[in-house]
């Protein structure tokens, strides 16, 4: 372990919970907090920073090139599609994530969207506010018990969503070629080998928990949606771009599926004229699945600790995306 230099500096782009700031202060490290939407302010700190904590704004090759002292980029989260990993790797700079700390919050949010769609909470709330009490006679809500949930991805979040669905009496399946068979058996989750028409058609709810990559871009397209049954729901708390949103709108309008719950979008913020806004069968939340008080504190703590560990040479490899730079 090495000692942190006296002039070491951490730049926090976007702000984090005070528990993370407290860790940095305790270590005696200089830091600044910068509005990540102010490109001039971000540029101004890059020349003297050794470590960067970034939240949602892109951190690209142009930023990395302006940071000659940079030794680590710490994502305040687990997704890193907004960071130029190749540019970091070329300079042997590690990119870190926060590991499991946001998995529970995202799993709870995904389950909340499932329940809200099944019980049509949006319509029920609106009916009470508009004094349409007779909506009681228009019963179209369903129970989750006895329904089949198909998880696309059985990683950190899928593994936490599965037992919650099981507790509600759902059958849980998962498509994940990389998932450990023993882990799936222990969780009583049936493996789906391929996303065949039969597998998609048997699912009452499909919840997306895969990373956004070239391979998963528009994984859920018109063909995928055409195999889901008309009473099914689609949930996505992963990343925008995995779903072809135009195809989803078409399927919803045609009654190909019953509803969707989306926390992420191809364009964020969602444009005012986006057709998703016009559909009552869609529940929309502003990319906030992980934004609970508890999770924000945990992400701030881990992202700050990752910076300190990088500066002392004690990084946990499990939290490093581009582990080859540690060799």
N, C-alpha and C positions, 0 to 999 in steps of 0.2 A: 504494500500500500504506500502511495506517495502522498506527501503533504500538498494541500492546495496552495497555489501561489498567492502572495499577498494582493496582487493586482487582478486576480481572477474575477470575471464578471459574467453574470447570468442575465439574459434578456427574456422577459416574459411577454409574449405576443398575444394579447387578448385578455389578460388578467386571469387569476386563479383564486381559489378559496384561500382565506387567510392562514389556514393550517399549513399550506405549502410555503407561503411567505415566511412563516415562523421558522420552518426548518432551515431556510436559506439564511435568515438572520442569525439563527443560533450557530450556524457554521461560520459566521463572520464574513460572508461573501457579499460583495457589492452586487446590486441588481437594479434593473429598471423595469417598469411595467409600461407597455406601449400599446396603443390602440392598433390592432392588427388590420384595421381598415384604412389606416393612414399610412400610405406607402412611403411618404417622405420621412415620417417618424420611424418607421421600421428600418429604412435605409440608414438613418442617422446612427442607429445603435450597432449595426452589424460590424462596423469597422473595429470595434473594441470589445466584442463579446466572445466569450469562450464556450458558452452553452446557451442554447435557445430552447425555451418551452413554447410550443405552438399549439393553438387550439384548432379553429376551423378554417382560417384563411390559408390560401396556398403558400407553400414554402418551396420555391422552385430553384432551378439552377442559377438564375440570376441573383437570388438572395445568397446562395451558398458562395458564389464567386466574389461577393462583396464582403465576405466574412473570413479574412485571412487567419484569424486566431481560432476559428470554430473547431471544437473538439467533440461536440455531441449535439444532436437534435432530439429533444424529448417530446413525444406526442402526448398531449393531454387527452388520451383516449386509446383506442385500439386500431381504428382505421388509419391508413396512411396513404390513401390514393391521392391526397393533396400535396404530398411531399415527393420531391424528386430523389428517389432512393438511389438511382444510378449515379447521380452527381455526387451524392454523399459517399457512396462506395468507392468512387474513383479517387476520392481524397482520403479514404480509410477513416471516415467519420461514422460512428455508429448512430443508427436511428433506433430509439427506444419507444416502447409502448407501455401501457399500465397493466397488462396482463388481465387477470380475472376480475378486477375490482368493479367493472361496470356490468358484468354479465347478469347479475341478479336484477338490477334495475331494468335492463333491456328486456329480460324474460318476463318480468311483471308487466311491462308496458305492452308487449306482444299479447300476453294473455288478457289484459284489459281490453284490447281492441277486439279480440275474439268474443269475449262476453258481450261487449257493447254492440257488436254486429248481430250476434245471436238473439239478443233481447231488444234490439232496435232502440237503444237508449236515446239516440239523437231524436228520433221521431216522437218517442214518448215524452221527452222533456219539452219539445216544441208544442205538443198537444196540450199539455197542462198550462203552459204559458199563454196559449191561445184559447183556453177554455173549451177545448174540444174533448171533453171527458168521455164522449161516446166512442172514442177510439178503443175502449175496452171491448167493444163488440167486433173489432176488426183484427182478430188475433192471427198474427202471422209469425210470432216469435217462436224460437225453438230452444230446446235444451241441448247442452253440450254432451251430457251423459249418453253413452252409446255411440257417439260419433267418432270418426277416425281423423286423427291429426297426422299429417305428413310433414315432417321437418326436412327442409332442404339445408343440410348441414347439421352435424351433431358434435359441434365444438363447445366452447365455453358457454354460450347462450342456450343452444339447443339442449344441452345436458341439464340446464336449470329449468327450462320450460317443460320438459318431458314429465317430471314428477308432479308438477302443478296440474297438467292436463290429466294425468293418471288419477290424481285426487278427485277430479271431477267426473271420473268414470269414463274417460275417453280411451280409445285404443290409439297407441302412438307408434308410428313408423318413422323411419329416417332414411333419407338417401344421402350417403356420405362415403365415397370409396375409400377414404382414409381413416374412418372411425375404427376404433379398437373393438373387435368382436366381443371380447370379455366384458368391456364396459357397457356395450349395448345390451348384452344378456342380463347383466346385473341390474340395469335400469328397466328391464322388461320392455325393450324397444325393438320392434321387428325391423330388420334391415331390408330396404328396398334396393335391389341390385341395379335396376335401370329405371329411368323416368319414362316408362312405357305408357301408352294410352290406358292400359288397364290399371296401372298404379295411380295415375292422375285421376282417372274416373272414379276410383274407389275412395278418394280422400274427400272428406267433408270440409276440412280446413287445411290449407297449405301455408306454412309459415317459413319465411325465407331467412336463412342465417348463414349465408356464404359471403366471402369477400368479393369486392368488385374488381374484376380483372378482365383482360381481353377475352378470356374463355367464358366468363359469366355475363359479359355484356349482352343484354337482351336475351338472357337465358329463358326468361318467361316472355315468349312472343305470342303471336296469333295462333300458331300451331299448338303450342303448349296449352294455351287457354281453351282452345277448342276441345280438348280432351277432358277438361274439368266438367263436373256435372252442374246443372243449372241452379242447384240449391247450395252450392259450395261458396266458401269465402277464401280470399287471398290476403295474407298479412305480410307486410314487409317492414322490418325495422333494421335492415342491413345497410344497403347503400343504394342511392339513386343510380339508374342506368342498368340495373339488373332486370328491371321490368321495362318492356316496351310500352310506355304509357299510352301511346295512341292505340295500340292493340287492346290494352286493358279497357280504355274508354269504349271502344267498339264492342267488346264482349259484354260489358256492363249494360250498355244501351240496348243490345240485342237480347239480353236475358240469358246470355251464355253462362254467367256465374251470378250469384246473388248479391255479392258485395265485396268490398275491399277495405282494408285498414292500412294506411300508409303513413309512415313517419319520415320517409326519405324520398327524394325526388331527383330527377335528372337535372333540373334547374332549381337552385335554392338561393333566395326565397322563391316560392312558387309564384310565377307571374300572375298579375291580376286577371288576365284573359285566358288562363289555362283552363281547358275544358274539364279537368278533374274537379274544379271548384263548383261546377254546375250540377254534379251528380249527387243525388240524395243517398245513393247506395254506397257512397265512399265516405269513410271517416278519415279526416286529415289531421295530423299533428305536426308541429314545426321542428322536426329532427330533435326531439327532446326526450327520447326513450331513456337515455342514460342520465338525464338531468334531474336527479333527486338530490336533496340536501346531503344525504349520506354518501352518494356516489361522487358528487362534486368534491367533497372533502377527501375521499379516498384517492381520486384521480389527481388532485392537487398534491397530496402527500407523496404519491408514488412518482409522479412526473418530476417533482422537485428533487426527490431522493435519487432518481436516475441521473440527474445532472451532477449531483454531489458525488455519486459513485463513479461516474465517468471521469471526473476531475481527480479522483484519488486512485483510479485504476482498479476499482472493485465492482464493476458492473456485473449484474446477474445476466449471464448469456441468454437465459430463457426470455428475457424482456427485450432482447436485441433483434431487430428485424433482419438486418444484413450481418449475420454472425461471422461471415468470412473476414470482416475487417478486424476481428479480434485475434486472428491467427498471427 
